[in-house]
Amino acid sequence: MSKSRGAASAGGAPKEPQWEPSPPDAIKAWLEGKGPAEFAALEQEGRPLYPEAIHRHNPKSGNMEQIDVMLRVPTTMEQLRARTNTLDYLQQHAGLDARPTKVECEALWGEDYFDNTDTVFLLELCVLDVEPLANGVRPPYMRAEFLDKMHPRASLHAIYERLNFYQAIEDPRVTELTEEQFGQTVAAIAKQRNLSPLVVIDGRAHASFVISMAERLTTFLTAASG
């Protein structure tokens, strides 16, 4: 939050942020698409921070409102920490003697409720104040329970989807192959006689790559037999 929106008082004590009307072109900007250079990402301790906003509909005014935040893609350790925080919270909530497993939590509350809780605790580590307080102190309104209380569930899921989007942007692997890249990869596999060249391709693209090879081989065999 900017200081004008109540991120911190003169004494450094954090205050709850205030919702502001969303710019009229906020949705239009995303519908038109953005390239990586247009994200205006900052860098903090070697990690990109992406300017974002959490939106909600105000039923009283009928307006769309937003709170400006910064997002960072979670590290593996942060994902582990978020999951541990989720399990500890649910243990306390249910009054259990020991920390439950994910399977046990899903049996008690259902997969949807567990996923929603897990998402909020992950966002606690990924949603940052626009102007962070000194010494990396996290304002109380950025904590999981407050995020869940303050923001609509749909808004939090929208921010979570943006995180997945930024994670894909940061992935150095190829997600879509050009015709030339496809030929180069097939040739490399044939030369190496193993699948090691596939390491440069995003795992989500492996299936389409194999299917494409199968289709082209089938076309070749059909033409040769004819």
DRENSETI-600161 format. One record per residue: residue in three letters; x, y, z of N, C-alpha, C, O in turn. Coordinates in steps of 0.05 Angstrom, whole numbers, padded with zeros to 5 digits, always signed. Example, Ala and Ser with C-alpha at 12.3 -4.5 7.8 and 13.67 -1.06 7.14 Angstrom:
DRENSETI-600161
ALA+00264-00114+00156+00246-00090+00156+00264-00066+00156+00285-00066+00169;SER+00257-00045+00142+00273-00021+00143+00258+00001+00157+00268+00023+00161;
***
This chain:
DRENSETI-600161
MET+00017-00024+00000+00000+00000+00000+00018+00025+00000+00039+00025+00013;SER+00009+00045-00014+00023+00070-00012+00016+00083+00014-00004+00077+00027;LYS+00033+00102+00023+00028+00115+00049+00003+00131+00049-00010+00134+00070;SER-00005+00140+00025-00030+00155+00023-00054+00138+00028-00077+00148+00032;ARG-00050+00112+00026-00072+00093+00030-00070+00079+00057-00084+00059+00062;GLY-00053+00089+00074-00054+00079+00102-00036+00056+00107-00042+00040+00125;ALA-00014+00052+00093+00003+00030+00098+00017+00033+00125+00019+00013+00140;ALA+00026+00057+00131+00040+00061+00156+00036+00089+00166+00034+00108+00150;SER+00034+00092+00192+00031+00119+00203+00058+00131+00207+00078+00118+00201;ALA+00059+00156+00216+00084+00169+00220+00102+00154+00240+00126+00155+00239;GLY+00089+00140+00259+00104+00125+00279+00112+00098+00270+00125+00083+00285;GLY+00104+00090+00246+00112+00064+00235+00092+00042+00240+00096+00019+00230;ALA+00071+00047+00255+00051+00027+00261+00033+00023+00236+00022+00042+00226;PRO+00030-00002+00227+00013-00007+00204-00016-00003+00209-00027-00009+00230;LYS-00030+00008+00190-00059+00012+00191-00072-00005+00169-00059-00013+00150;GLU-00097-00011+00173-00111-00026+00153-00113-00010+00127-00119+00014+00128;PRO-00109-00023+00104-00110-00008+00079-00139-00001+00072-00158-00014+00082;GLN-00143+00019+00056-00169+00028+00048-00173+00021+00018-00155+00024+00002;TRP-00197+00012+00012-00204+00006-00015-00206+00033-00031-00217+00052-00021;GLU-00197+00032-00056-00199+00055-00073-00214+00047-00099-00212+00023-00107;PRO-00228+00065-00112-00241+00058-00137-00221+00048-00158-00199+00059-00160;SER-00228+00027-00172-00211+00017-00193-00210+00036-00217-00230+00048-00223;PRO-00186+00038-00229-00185+00054-00254-00204+00042-00275-00207+00017-00276;PRO-00217+00058-00291-00237+00048-00310-00225+00030-00331-00239+00014-00343;ASP-00198+00031-00335-00186+00015-00356-00171-00009-00345-00156-00022-00359;ALA-00176-00016-00319-00161-00037-00307-00166-00064-00321-00147-00079-00326;ILE-00191-00070-00327-00198-00095-00340-00189-00095-00369-00179-00114-00380;LYS-00193-00072-00382-00186-00069-00410-00156-00075-00415-00149-00086-00435;ALA-00139-00066-00396-00110-00070-00399-00104-00100-00400-00086-00108-00416;TRP-00118-00116-00385-00112-00145-00385-00124-00158-00409-00113-00177-00420;LEU-00148-00149-00418-00160-00161-00441-00144-00157-00466-00143-00174-00484;GLU-00130-00135-00467-00113-00129-00490-00086-00144-00489-00072-00145-00508;GLY-00080-00155-00465-00056-00171-00463-00032-00154-00456-00030-00130-00462;LYS-00013-00167-00442+00012-00153-00435+00035-00171-00442+00033-00196-00440;GLY+00057-00159-00449+00082-00173-00453+00098-00171-00427+00093-00154-00411;PRO+00119-00188-00424+00135-00188-00399+00147-00160-00393+00149-00153-00370;ALA+00154-00145-00414+00166-00119-00409+00146-00099-00399+00153-00078-00389;GLU+00120-00105-00401+00099-00086-00393+00090-00091-00364+00072-00077-00354;PHE+00102-00110-00350+00093-00116-00323+00104-00097-00303+00095-00097-00280;ALA+00123-00081-00311+00136-00061-00293+00146-00075-00267+00143-00064-00246;ALA+00157-00099-00271+00166-00114-00247+00190-00100-00235+00208-00089-00248;LEU+00191-00101-00208+00214-00091-00193+00230-00115-00184+00222-00138-00189;GLU+00253-00110-00172+00269-00132-00162+00276-00127-00133+00285-00105-00125;GLN+00273-00147-00116+00279-00145-00088+00294-00170-00080+00284-00192-00081;GLU+00319-00166-00072+00336-00189-00064+00337-00210-00086+00337-00234-00080;GLY+00339-00200-00111+00342-00219-00133+00316-00231-00143+00316-00248-00161;ARG+00293-00224-00131+00268-00235-00139+00250-00214-00151+00248-00192-00140;PRO+00236-00221-00173+00218-00201-00185+00193-00197-00168+00183-00216-00156;LEU+00184-00172-00166+00159-00165-00153+00141-00152-00174+00149-00134-00188;TYR+00117-00162-00176+00098-00153-00197+00076-00135-00185+00063-00144-00167;PRO+00073-00111-00195+00051-00094-00185+00024-00105-00193+00020-00111-00217;GLU+00007-00108-00174-00020-00120-00179-00040-00105-00162-00034-00087-00147;ALA-00065-00114-00164-00086-00103-00148-00107-00125-00141-00113-00141-00158;ILE-00116-00124-00117-00138-00142-00109-00164-00127-00112-00167-00104-00102;HIS-00183-00138-00127-00208-00124-00133-00232-00136-00118-00232-00160-00112;ARG-00251-00120-00113-00276-00129-00102-00299-00110-00111-00293-00087-00119;HIS-00323-00120-00111-00346-00104-00118-00359-00093-00092-00366-00109-00074;ASN-00362-00067-00091-00375-00055-00067-00405-00055-00071-00415-00040-00088;PRO-00420-00071-00055-00449-00072-00059-00464-00046-00052-00486-00042-00061;LYS-00451-00029-00036-00464-00004-00028-00462+00017-00050-00482+00030-00057;SER-00438+00020-00061-00434+00040-00082-00439+00029-00110-00444+00044-00129;GLY-00437+00002-00113-00439-00010-00139-00414-00008-00155-00414-00016-00179;ASN-00393+00003-00143-00368+00007-00158-00348-00016-00153-00350-00030-00134;MET-00330-00019-00172-00308-00038-00169-00286-00023-00154-00278-00001-00162;GLU-00275-00036-00133-00254-00023-00118-00229-00041-00118-00230-00065-00125;GLN-00206-00029-00110-00181-00044-00111-00163-00036-00088-00165-00014-00078;ILE-00145-00054-00081-00122-00048-00064-00097-00056-00079-00095-00079-00088;ASP-00078-00037-00082-00053-00043-00096-00035-00060-00078-00032-00054-00055;VAL-00023-00080-00090-00004-00097-00077+00019-00104-00095+00019-00096-00119;MET+00039-00118-00085+00060-00130-00101+00059-00160-00098+00054-00170-00076;LEU+00064-00174-00120+00064-00204-00119+00092-00214-00124+00107-00203-00140;ARG+00099-00236-00111+00123-00250-00117+00117-00280-00119+00101-00291-00104;VAL+00129-00293-00138+00125-00322-00143+00138-00337-00119+00161-00331-00112;PRO+00124-00355-00107+00135-00369-00083+00158-00388-00090+00158-00400-00111;THR+00177-00389-00072+00198-00409-00075+00188-00436-00064+00167-00437-00052;THR+00204-00456-00068+00197-00483-00058+00195-00482-00028+00177-00494-00016;MET+00214-00468-00014+00213-00467+00015+00188-00452+00025+00177-00459+00045;GLU+00180-00432+00010+00156-00417+00018+00131-00433+00014+00112-00432+00030;GLN+00130-00449-00007+00108-00467-00011+00106-00488+00011+00084-00494+00021;LEU+00129-00498+00020+00130-00517+00042+00121-00504+00068+00106-00515+00084;ARG+00130-00479+00072+00123-00465+00096+00093-00459+00097+00080-00461+00118;ALA+00082-00451+00074+00053-00446+00072+00037-00470+00078+00017-00469+00092;ARG+00045-00493+00067+00031-00518+00073+00032-00525+00102+00012-00534+00114;THR+00055-00522+00114+00058-00527+00143+00040-00509+00159+00027-00518+00178;ASN+00039-00483+00152+00021-00464+00166-00008-00472+00163-00024-00469+00182;THR-00015-00483+00139-00043-00492+00135-00049-00515+00154-00070-00515+00167;LEU-00032-00534+00155-00036-00558+00172-00037-00551+00201-00053-00561+00217;ASP-00019-00532+00210-00019-00524+00238-00045-00509+00245-00056-00513+00267;TYR-00054-00492+00226-00079-00477+00232-00103-00496+00234-00119-00493+00252;LEU-00104-00516+00216-00127-00535+00217-00125-00553+00241-00146-00561+00252;GLN-00101-00559+00250-00098-00575+00275-00109-00560+00298-00124-00571+00315;GLN-00102-00534+00300-00112-00517+00322-00142-00513+00320-00156-00514+00340;HIS-00152-00509+00295-00180-00504+00291-00197-00528+00300-00219-00525+00311;ALA-00187-00552+00295-00202-00576+00302-00195-00587+00329-00208-00606+00338;GLY-00175-00575+00343-00168-00585+00369-00155-00612+00368-00159-00628+00386;LEU-00140-00618+00347-00127-00644+00344-00101-00645+00361-00088-00625+00365;ASP-00094-00670+00369-00070-00673+00385-00044-00671+00368-00023-00663+00378;ALA-00046-00679+00343-00023-00679+00326-00030-00665+00299-00053-00663+00292;ARG-00009-00655+00286-00013-00642+00260-00025-00662+00240-00012-00683+00235;PRO-00047-00656+00228-00060-00675+00208-00045-00674+00182-00030-00656+00176;THR-00049-00695+00166-00038-00696+00139-00058-00683+00120-00080-00677+00128;LYS-00049-00678+00096-00067-00666+00076-00091-00684+00071-00114-00675+00069;VAL-00086-00710+00070-00108-00729+00065-00128-00728+00088-00152-00729+00084;GLU-00118-00727+00113-00136-00726+00136-00152-00700+00136-00175-00700+00143;CYS-00139-00678+00128-00154-00652+00127-00176-00653+00106-00198-00644+00111;GLU-00170-00665+00083-00190-00667+00062-00213-00685+00071-00236-00680+00063;ALA-00207-00705+00087-00228-00723+00097-00246-00708+00117-00270-00713+00118;LEU-00234-00690+00132-00250-00675+00152-00266-00652+00141-00289-00648+00148;TRP-00253-00637+00122-00266-00613+00112-00273-00614+00082-00287-00596+00073;GLY-00263-00633+00068-00267-00634+00039-00244-00621+00024-00230-00603+00035;GLU-00239-00629+00000-00217-00619-00016-00219-00589-00021-00199-00575-00020;ASP-00243-00580-00027-00247-00552-00034-00239-00533-00011-00225-00514-00015;TYR-00248-00540+00013-00242-00523+00036-00212-00524+00043-00201-00504+00051;PHE-00200-00548+00040-00172-00550+00045-00156-00533+00025-00138-00518+00032;ASP-00163-00535-00001-00150-00520-00022-00152-00490-00017-00133-00475-00021;ASN-00177-00481-00009-00181-00453-00004-00163-00443+00019-00151-00421+00017;THR-00162-00458+00040-00145-00451+00063-00116-00451+00055-00101-00432+00063;ASP-00107-00471+00041-00080-00473+00032-00072-00449+00014-00050-00439+00016;THR-00091-00441-00003-00086-00419-00021-00081-00393-00005-00064-00377-00012;VAL-00098-00388+00015-00095-00364+00031-00068-00363+00046-00056-00342+00047;PHE-00060-00385+00056-00034-00385+00071-00011-00382+00051+00010-00372+00059;LEU-00014-00391+00027+00007-00387+00007+00008-00357-00001+00029-00345-00004;LEU-00016-00345-00004-00017-00317-00011-00005-00299+00010+00006-00278+00005;GLU-00007-00308+00035+00005-00293+00057+00035-00288+00052+00046-00268+00061;LEU+00048-00307+00038+00077-00305+00033+00083-00292+00006+00106-00286+00000;CYS+00062-00288-00010+00066-00278-00038+00055-00251-00043+00064-00237-00061;VAL+00036-00242-00026+00024-00215-00029+00038-00196-00011+00038-00200+00014;LEU+00051-00176-00022+00068-00158-00007+00056-00130-00008+00041-00122-00026;ASP+00063-00114+00013+00055-00086+00013+00071-00071-00008+00094-00077-00014;VAL+00058-00051-00021+00072-00035-00041+00096-00021-00029+00117-00019-00041;GLU+00093-00011-00004+00115+00001+00010+00120-00015+00036+00108-00009+00057;PRO+00138-00035+00034+00142-00052+00058+00153-00036+00081+00167-00017+00078;LEU+00146-00045+00105+00155-00032+00129+00184-00039+00135+00195-00057+00122;ALA+00196-00025+00153+00225-00029+00159+00230-00057+00169+00213-00069+00182;ASN+00254-00067+00162+00263-00093+00172+00246-00116+00162+00245-00137+00175;GLY+00232-00112+00140+00216-00134+00129+00192-00142+00145+00181-00163+00141;VAL+00183-00125+00164+00159-00131+00180+00135-00132+00162+00130-00115+00145;ARG+00119-00153+00166+00094-00156+00150+00071-00144+00165+00066-00151+00188;PRO+00056-00125+00152+00033-00114+00165+00012-00135+00172+00011-00155+00158;PRO-00003-00132+00194-00022-00152+00201-00043-00157+00180-00054-00179+00179;TYR-00049-00137+00163-00070-00141+00143-00060-00157+00119-00075-00163+00101;MET-00034-00166+00120-00024-00183+00099-00024-00213+00108-00016-00230+00093;ARG-00032-00218+00132-00032-00245+00143-00057-00260+00133-00077-00249+00125;ALA-00054-00287+00134-00074-00304+00121-00102-00299+00131-00121-00296+00115;GLU-00106-00298+00157-00134-00295+00168-00146-00268+00160-00170-00266+00155;PHE-00129-00247+00159-00139-00222+00152-00145-00220+00122-00165-00209+00113;LEU-00127-00232+00106-00132-00234+00077-00159-00247+00071-00175-00238+00055;ASP-00164-00269+00085-00189-00284+00082-00213-00268+00090-00234-00270+00078;LYS-00210-00253+00112-00232-00237+00122-00237-00212+00105-00260-00204+00101;MET-00216-00200+00095-00218-00174+00081-00226-00177+00052-00239-00159+00041;HIS-00217-00198+00039-00221-00200+00010-00240-00223+00002-00240-00244+00015;PRO-00257-00219-00018-00274-00240-00028-00258-00264-00037-00235-00261-00047;ARG-00269-00287-00034-00255-00312-00042-00247-00311-00072-00225-00319-00079;ALA-00266-00301-00088-00260-00300-00117-00237-00282-00123-00221-00287-00141;SER-00234-00260-00107-00212-00241-00111-00185-00254-00105-00165-00251-00119;LEU-00185-00270-00083-00160-00284-00075-00153-00305-00096-00129-00309-00102;HIS-00173-00319-00107-00167-00339-00127-00157-00326-00153-00140-00337-00167;ALA-00167-00302-00158-00157-00287-00182-00128-00280-00179-00112-00282-00198;ILE-00120-00271-00155-00092-00265-00149-00075-00290-00151-00053-00289-00161;TYR-00086-00313-00141-00071-00338-00143-00066-00346-00172-00045-00356-00178;GLU-00086-00342-00189-00083-00348-00217-00062-00330-00230-00047-00338-00247;ARG-00061-00305-00221-00040-00287-00231-00012-00297-00223+00007-00295-00238;LEU-00010-00308-00199+00015-00319-00190+00024-00341-00208+00048-00343-00216;ASN+00005-00359-00216+00012-00381-00234+00021-00370-00261+00039-00381-00274;PHE+00008-00348-00269+00015-00335-00295+00044-00325-00294+00060-00329-00312;TYR+00050-00311-00272+00077-00300-00269+00098-00322-00266+00121-00319-00276;GLN+00090-00344-00254+00109-00366-00251+00116-00378-00279+00138-00385-00284;ALA+00095-00379-00296+00100-00388-00323+00118-00369-00339+00135-00378-00355;ILE+00115-00343-00334+00131-00323-00347+00161-00326-00339+00179-00323-00355;GLU+00165-00333-00313+00192-00335-00303+00205-00362-00311+00230-00365-00310;ASP+00189-00381-00321+00200-00407-00328+00217-00404-00354+00206-00396-00374;PRO+00242-00411-00353+00259-00408-00376+00255-00429-00398+00265-00426-00420;ARG+00240-00449-00392+00236-00471-00411+00216-00462-00433+00199-00445-00429;VAL+00218-00475-00456+00201-00469-00478+00174-00482-00474+00172-00505-00466;THR+00153-00467-00479+00126-00478-00476+00113-00484-00503+00096-00501-00505;GLU+00121-00469-00523+00110-00474-00550+00133-00474-00570+00149-00455-00570;LEU+00135-00495-00585+00157-00498-00604+00149-00487-00632+00127-00492-00642;THR+00168-00473-00644+00164-00466-00672+00170-00491-00689+00180-00511-00679;GLU+00163-00489-00714+00169-00512-00732+00198-00518-00733+00206-00542-00733;GLU+00215-00498-00733+00244-00502-00733+00253-00515-00707+00269-00533-00707;GLN+00243-00505-00684+00250-00516-00658+00241-00545-00656+00255-00562-00644;PHE+00217-00551-00667+00207-00579-00666+00227-00597-00681+00234-00618-00670;GLY+00235-00589-00705+00254-00606-00720+00280-00609-00706+00292-00631-00706;GLN+00290-00587-00694+00316-00589-00680+00314-00607-00656+00333-00622-00650;THR+00291-00607-00642+00288-00624-00618+00287-00654-00626+00299-00671-00613;VAL+00271-00659-00647+00270-00687-00657+00297-00697-00665+00305-00720-00659;ALA+00312-00680-00680+00339-00688-00689+00357-00693-00665+00374-00712-00666;ALA+00355-00676-00644+00372-00679-00621+00365-00705-00606+00384-00718-00596;ILE+00340-00712-00604+00332-00737-00591+00344-00761-00607+00354-00780-00595;ALA+00342-00760-00633+00352-00782-00650+00383-00784-00647+00393-00806-00646;LYS+00396-00761-00645+00425-00761-00643+00434-00772-00615+00452-00788-00613;GLN+00421-00763-00594+00428-00771-00567+00418-00799-00560+00428-00812-00542;ARG+00397-00807-00575+00384-00833-00570+00373-00835-00541+00372-00857-00529;ASN+00364-00812-00531+00350-00811-00505+00333-00786-00505+00334-00770-00524;LEU+00318-00782-00484+00299-00759-00483+00310-00734-00469+00295-00716-00462;SER+00336-00734-00464+00348-00711-00450+00343-00684-00463+00340-00664-00448;PRO+00341-00682-00490+00334-00656-00502+00307-00644-00493+00303-00620-00495;LEU+00289-00661-00482+00263-00651-00474+00265-00634-00448+00245-00621-00441;VAL+00289-00633-00435+00291-00618-00411+00286-00588-00416+00279-00573-00397;VAL+00291-00579-00440+00287-00550-00446+00258-00543-00451+00252-00520-00455;ILE+00241-00563-00452+00213-00559-00458+00197-00561-00432+00201-00579-00416;ASP+00179-00542-00427+00162-00543-00404+00147-00570-00403+00138-00579-00424;GLY+00145-00582-00380+00132-00607-00377+00104-00608-00388+00095-00629-00397;ARG+00090-00585-00387+00063-00584-00397+00062-00587-00428+00041-00593-00439;ALA+00085-00583-00441+00086-00584-00470+00096-00612-00480+00096-00617-00504;HIS+00104-00629-00461+00115-00655-00469+00094-00672-00484+00100-00684-00505;ALA+00070-00672-00473+00049-00689-00485+00043-00680-00514+00041-00697-00532;SER+00040-00654-00518+00034-00645-00545+00058-00650-00564+00053-00655-00588;PHE+00082-00649-00554+00106-00655-00570+00105-00684-00579+00109-00689-00603;VAL+00100-00702-00561+00099-00731-00568+00077-00737-00587+00080-00752-00606;ILE+00053-00725-00582+00030-00729-00600+00037-00719-00628+00030-00732-00648;SER+00050-00696-00629+00057-00685-00656+00076-00703-00670+00074-00707-00694;MET+00095-00714-00656+00114-00733-00668+00099-00757-00679+00105-00767-00701;ALA+00080-00768-00663+00065-00791-00671+00048-00785-00695+00046-00802-00714;GLU+00036-00762-00696+00019-00755-00719+00036-00753-00745+00028-00762-00766;ARG+00060-00741-00743+00077-00738-00766+00088-00765-00775+00091-00770-00799;LEU+00094-00782-00756+00104-00809-00763+00082-00825-00777+00087-00839-00796;THR+00058-00822-00766+00035-00836-00779+00031-00827-00807+00026-00843-00825;THR+00032-00800-00811+00029-00789-00838+00051-00799-00857+00045-00806-00880;PHE+00075-00801-00847+00098-00811-00863+00094-00840-00870+00098-00848-00893;LEU+00086-00856-00850+00082-00885-00855+00059-00890-00875+00060-00908-00892;THR+00038-00874-00872+00015-00877-00890+00023-00870-00919+00016-00884-00937;ALA+00038-00849-00922+00047-00841-00949+00066-00861-00960+00065-00866-00984;ALA+00084-00873-00943+00103-00893-00953+00089-00918-00961+00097-00931-00981;SER+00068-00926-00947+00054-00951-00954+00036-00948-00978+00029-00968-00991;GLY+00029-00923-00984+00011-00918-01006+00026-00917-01032+00015-00914-01053;
***
